[in-house]
Protein backbone atom coordinates (compact mmCIF):
# COMPACT_ATOMS: atom_id res chain seq x y z
CA UNK A 1 0.00 0.00 0.00
CA UNK A 2 1.27 3.45 -0.78
CA UNK A 3 1.71 6.03 1.92
CA UNK A 4 -1.22 7.99 3.35
CA UNK A 5 -0.64 11.57 4.47
CA UNK A 6 -2.71 13.93 6.58
CA UNK A 7 -1.99 17.65 6.86
CA UNK A 8 -3.12 17.90 10.44
CA UNK A 9 -3.88 20.51 13.08
CA UNK A 10 -4.32 18.73 16.43
CA UNK A 11 -6.25 21.74 17.78
CA UNK A 12 -9.00 21.14 15.19
CA UNK A 13 -11.80 18.67 15.99
CA UNK A 14 -12.44 17.95 12.30
CA UNK A 15 -8.77 17.14 11.83
CA UNK A 16 -8.71 14.91 14.94
CA UNK A 17 -11.83 13.03 13.78
CA UNK A 18 -10.33 12.54 10.32
CA UNK A 19 -7.08 11.17 11.74
CA UNK A 20 -9.05 8.84 14.01
CA UNK A 21 -11.04 7.46 11.04
CA UNK A 22 -7.82 6.83 9.12
CA UNK A 23 -6.46 4.92 12.09
CA UNK A 24 -9.81 3.10 12.48
CA UNK A 25 -9.10 1.64 9.03
CA UNK A 26 -5.82 0.23 10.33
CA UNK A 27 -3.73 2.86 8.54
CA UNK A 28 -1.00 4.83 10.28
CA UNK A 29 -0.56 7.88 8.07
CA UNK A 30 2.32 10.27 7.82
CA UNK A 31 1.11 13.16 9.97
CA UNK A 32 2.30 16.57 8.83
CA UNK A 33 1.67 19.30 11.37
CA UNK A 34 1.28 21.87 8.64
CA UNK A 35 1.28 24.87 10.98
CA UNK A 36 4.77 23.86 12.13
CA UNK A 37 5.96 22.48 8.78
CA UNK A 38 3.97 24.24 6.04
CA UNK A 39 3.89 22.74 2.56
CA UNK A 40 6.07 24.30 -0.11
CA UNK A 41 4.40 26.32 -2.86
CA UNK A 42 4.65 23.31 -5.20
CA UNK A 43 3.16 20.97 -2.57
CA UNK A 44 0.30 23.35 -1.79
CA UNK A 45 -0.52 23.86 -5.47
CA UNK A 46 -0.40 20.08 -6.01
CA UNK A 47 -2.77 19.49 -3.06
CA UNK A 48 -5.24 22.07 -4.35
CA UNK A 49 -5.08 20.73 -7.92
CA UNK A 50 -5.44 17.09 -6.81
CA UNK A 51 -8.42 17.94 -4.60
CA UNK A 52 -10.31 19.52 -7.50
CA UNK A 53 -11.00 22.63 -5.43
CA UNK A 54 -10.29 26.22 -6.27
CA UNK A 55 -7.72 28.21 -4.33
CA UNK A 56 -10.53 30.24 -2.74
CA UNK A 57 -12.31 27.05 -1.63
CA UNK A 58 -9.19 26.04 0.29
CA UNK A 59 -8.92 29.29 2.23
CA UNK A 60 -9.93 29.14 5.87
CA UNK A 61 -11.64 32.22 7.25
CA UNK A 62 -12.52 31.45 10.88
CA UNK A 63 -9.70 32.06 13.35
CA UNK A 64 -7.36 33.43 10.68
CA UNK A 65 -6.20 36.81 9.34
CA UNK A 66 -8.56 36.36 6.34
CA UNK A 67 -10.74 39.39 7.13
CA UNK A 68 -7.83 41.51 8.33
CA UNK A 69 -6.05 40.89 5.01
CA UNK A 70 -9.23 41.54 3.00
CA UNK A 71 -8.98 38.22 1.19
CA UNK A 72 -12.62 38.26 0.12
CA UNK A 73 -11.73 41.06 -2.33
CA UNK A 74 -11.86 39.67 -5.91
CA UNK A 75 -8.64 41.58 -6.71
CA UNK A 76 -6.62 38.72 -5.21
CA UNK A 77 -5.25 36.32 -7.83
CA UNK A 78 -4.77 32.64 -7.09
CA UNK A 79 -1.01 33.20 -6.93
CA UNK A 80 -1.44 36.04 -4.44
CA UNK A 81 -3.80 33.94 -2.31
CA UNK A 82 -1.29 31.08 -2.30
CA UNK A 83 1.39 33.57 -1.21
CA UNK A 84 -0.89 34.54 1.69
CA UNK A 85 -1.41 30.88 2.67
CA UNK A 86 2.34 30.30 2.62
CA UNK A 87 2.92 33.40 4.77
CA UNK A 88 0.04 32.45 7.12
CA UNK A 89 -0.42 28.63 7.05
CA UNK A 90 -3.47 28.96 9.32
CA UNK A 91 -5.24 30.18 6.16
CA UNK A 92 -4.95 26.67 4.68
CA UNK A 93 -8.14 24.81 5.47
CA UNK A 94 -7.70 21.39 6.99
CA UNK A 95 -7.33 18.54 7.01
CA UNK A 96 -6.02 17.58 3.61
CA UNK A 97 -5.58 13.82 3.21
CA UNK A 98 -3.67 12.08 0.44
CA UNK A 99 -3.98 8.33 -0.22
CA UNK A 100 -3.49 6.09 -3.22
CA UNK A 101 -7.19 6.68 -3.99
CA UNK A 102 -7.07 10.48 -4.09
CA UNK A 103 -6.70 13.78 -2.30
CA UNK A 104 -9.46 15.41 -0.29
CA UNK A 105 -10.01 18.37 1.93
CA UNK A 106 -11.91 16.40 4.56
CA UNK A 107 -14.56 18.85 5.70
CA UNK A 108 -16.67 17.20 6.95
CA UNK A 109 -14.28 14.60 8.33
CA UNK A 110 -16.20 11.62 6.94
CA UNK A 111 -15.14 12.62 3.41
CA UNK A 112 -11.94 10.74 4.24
CA UNK A 113 -13.89 7.48 3.98
CA UNK A 114 -14.15 7.97 0.20
CA UNK A 115 -10.38 7.76 -0.25
CA UNK A 116 -9.31 5.19 2.34
CA UNK A 117 -7.91 2.04 0.75
CA UNK A 118 -9.10 -0.09 3.70
CA UNK A 119 -12.45 -0.56 5.42
CA UNK A 120 -13.24 0.71 8.88
CA UNK A 121 -12.39 -1.95 11.47
CA UNK A 122 -14.76 -0.88 14.23
CA UNK A 123 -17.56 1.51 15.04
CA UNK A 124 -16.65 5.18 15.06
CA UNK A 125 -18.29 8.13 16.77
CA UNK A 126 -17.05 11.67 16.20
CA UNK A 127 -16.06 13.85 19.13
CA UNK A 128 -19.44 15.61 18.99
CA UNK A 129 -21.28 12.29 19.47
CA UNK A 130 -22.29 11.76 15.82
CA UNK A 131 -22.09 8.08 14.88
CA UNK A 132 -20.35 7.69 11.51
CA UNK A 133 -19.54 3.95 11.46
CA UNK A 134 -21.78 1.31 13.01
CA UNK A 135 -20.71 -1.82 14.94
CA UNK A 136 -20.41 -3.77 11.68
CA UNK A 137 -17.95 -1.22 10.26
CA UNK A 138 -20.53 0.24 7.85
CA UNK A 139 -21.02 3.93 7.15
CA UNK A 140 -24.18 5.20 8.85
CA UNK A 141 -24.97 7.96 6.36
Rosetta blueprint (number, residue, H / E / L):
1 X L
2 X L
3 X L
4 X L
5 X E
6 X E
7 X E
8 X E
9 X L
10 X L
11 X L
12 X L
13 X H
14 X H
15 X H
16 X H
17 X H
18 X H
19 X H
20 X H
21 X H
22 X H
23 X H
24 X H
25 X L
26 X L
27 X L
28 X L
29 X L
30 X E
31 X E
32 X E
33 X E
34 X L
35 X L
36 X L
37 X L
38 X L
39 X L
40 X L
41 X H
42 X H
43 X H
44 X H
45 X H
46 X H
47 X H
48 X H
49 X H
50 X H
51 X H
52 X L
53 X L
54 X L
55 X H
56 X H
57 X H
58 X H
59 X E
60 X L
61 X L
62 X L
63 X L
64 X L
65 X L
66 X H
67 X H
68 X H
69 X H
70 X L
71 X L
72 X L
73 X L
74 X L
75 X L
76 X L
77 X L
78 X H
79 X H
80 X H
81 X H
82 X H
83 X H
84 X H
85 X H
86 X H
87 X H
88 X L
89 X H
90 X H
91 X H
92 X E
93 X L
94 X L
95 X L
96 X E
97 X E
98 X E
99 X E
100 X L
101 X L
102 X E
103 X E
104 X E
105 X E
106 X L
107 X L
108 X L
109 X H
110 X H
111 X H
112 X H
113 X H
114 X H
115 X H
116 X L
117 X L
118 X L
119 X L
120 X L
121 X L
122 X L
123 X L
124 X E
125 X E
126 X L
127 X L
128 X L
129 X L
130 X L
131 X E
132 X E
133 X E
134 X L
135 X L
136 X L
137 X L
138 X L
139 X E
140 X L
141 X L
